[in-house]
Amino acid sequence: MEEIECLKYLYINLSMQRKTLKNILSKYELKDGLYFLMKENIKAYSRFMISIKYMLKNRVNKEKFSIKNNVVDTISSIQEQVFKSEHKQDIKKYIKEAAKINILDIKRARKEYKIKSKTIQNLLDRMVKFELSNLENIKKV
C-alpha cells in the first residue's frame, strides 16, 4: 500500500511540474536554450508519468485506479498564479528551485514510504539523476 501512495504522490508532483512548465512555455516568446530545456523537461516528466501509471496499474485493481486530476489542476493553477513572470532569470530560478525541491521530495518519499520494490527504486534513481542533470543544464542556459 505504501508503494501505491508513493507512486500517486510522485505522479501528482510530476503532473504539477509539467503543467506549470507548459504554462510558462506558452507565455515564453524566445526559442532559445531555456525554451528547449523546458520542452525537454516536459517530455521527461511525461515519460516518468507514463512509467508511474504502468507501475500503478500493476499494483492496484483497474476499478480503483484513479489519480485525482482535479487536485493537480487546483495546485497547478495556484502555481500559475504565483509564477507570472516571463523574465528569463526568474524562469531559470524557478526551474533550479523546482529541481532542488524535487530531489528533496524524492529522497523524502523513498525514506518515508520505505520502498522495497527494485522497479520503484530504479525509477526514483532515474528521477534524481534527471533533476541533477537539470541543475547542470540550467547553468549552461
C-alpha positions in Angstrom: 0.0 0.0 0.0 2.9 2.4 0.8 4.2 1.9 -2.7 0.9 2.9 -4.3 0.8 6.0 -2.2 4.3 6.9 -3.1 3.6 6.4 -6.8 0.5 8.6 -6.6 2.4 11.2 -4.7 5.2 11.3 -7.4 2.6 11.3 -10.2 0.9 14.3 -8.8 4.2 16.2 -8.3 5.3 15.5 -11.8 2.0 16.5 -13.2 2.1 19.8 -11.4 5.6 20.4 -12.7 4.7 19.5 -16.2 1.6 21.7 -16.2 3.5 24.7 -14.7 6.2 24.4 -17.3 3.6 24.2 -20.1 2.0 27.3 -18.8 5.3 29.1 -18.6 6.3 27.9 -22.1 3.1 29.1 -23.6 4.0 32.7 -22.5 7.7 32.5 -23.3 8.4 34.0 -26.7 12.0 33.2 -27.3 13.2 30.0 -29.0 16.5 29.8 -27.1 18.2 27.3 -24.8 15.8 27.9 -22.0 12.9 27.2 -24.3 14.4 23.9 -25.4 15.3 23.0 -21.8 11.7 23.5 -20.7 10.4 21.4 -23.7 12.8 18.6 -22.7 11.7 18.8 -19.1 8.1 18.5 -20.1 8.9 15.4 -22.2 10.9 13.8 -19.4 8.2 14.4 -16.9 5.6 12.9 -19.3 7.8 9.8 -19.6 8.2 9.4 -15.9 4.4 9.8 -15.5 3.8 7.0 -18.1 6.1 4.7 -16.1 4.3 5.5 -12.9 0.9 4.9 -14.5 2.1 1.4 -15.5 3.5 0.7 -12.1 0.2 1.8 -10.5 -1.8 -0.4 -12.9 0.3 -3.4 -11.9 -0.3 -2.8 -8.3 -4.0 -1.9 -8.0 -7.3 -3.1 -9.4 -8.3 -1.2 -12.5 -11.6 -0.1 -11.0 -9.8 1.5 -8.1 -7.0 3.1 -10.2 -7.6 6.8 -10.5 -5.4 9.8 -9.8 -7.3 12.9 -8.8 -6.7 15.3 -11.7 -8.8 18.0 -10.0 -6.2 18.2 -7.2 -3.5 18.5 -9.8 -5.4 21.2 -11.7 -6.1 23.2 -8.5 -2.5 23.1 -7.3 -1.2 23.9 -10.8 -3.5 26.9 -11.1 -2.1 28.1 -7.7 1.5 27.7 -9.1 0.5 29.6 -12.2 -1.0 32.5 -10.1 2.2 32.6 -8.1 4.5 32.5 -11.1 3.5 35.1 -13.6 7.0 36.3 -14.6 8.1 35.9 -18.2 11.7 37.1 -17.4 14.4 34.6 -18.3 16.2 34.9 -14.9 13.0 34.3 -13.0 12.2 31.2 -15.0 15.7 29.9 -14.6 15.5 30.5 -10.9 12.1 28.7 -10.7 13.4 25.7 -12.7 16.5 25.5 -10.4 14.5 25.7 -7.2 11.9 23.2 -8.5 14.7 20.7 -9.4 16.2 21.0 -5.9 12.7 20.6 -4.3 12.0 17.5 -6.4 15.3 15.9 -5.3 14.4 16.5 -1.7 10.9 15.2 -2.2 12.1 12.1 -3.9 14.6 11.4 -1.1 11.9 12.0 1.5 9.4 9.8 -0.3 11.9 7.0 -0.5 12.6 7.2 3.2 9.0 7.8 4.4 7.4 5.2 2.2 10.1 2.5 2.8 10.1 1.4 -0.8 11.3 -2.2 -1.3 10.4 -2.6 -5.0 13.5 -2.5 -7.2 11.4 -1.1 -10.0 10.3 1.9 -8.0 13.8 2.4 -6.5 15.2 2.5 -10.1 12.5 5.0 -11.1 13.4 7.2 -8.1 17.1 6.9 -9.0 16.4 8.0 -12.6 14.3 10.9 -11.4 17.1 12.1 -9.1 19.7 11.8 -11.9 17.4 13.7 -14.2 16.9 16.5 -11.7 20.7 16.7 -11.0 21.4 16.9 -14.8 18.6 19.5 -14.9 20.5 21.6 -12.4 23.7 21.3 -14.5 21.8 22.2 -17.7 20.2 25.3 -16.3 23.7 26.7 -15.6 24.5 26.4 -19.3 21.4 28.3 -20.5 
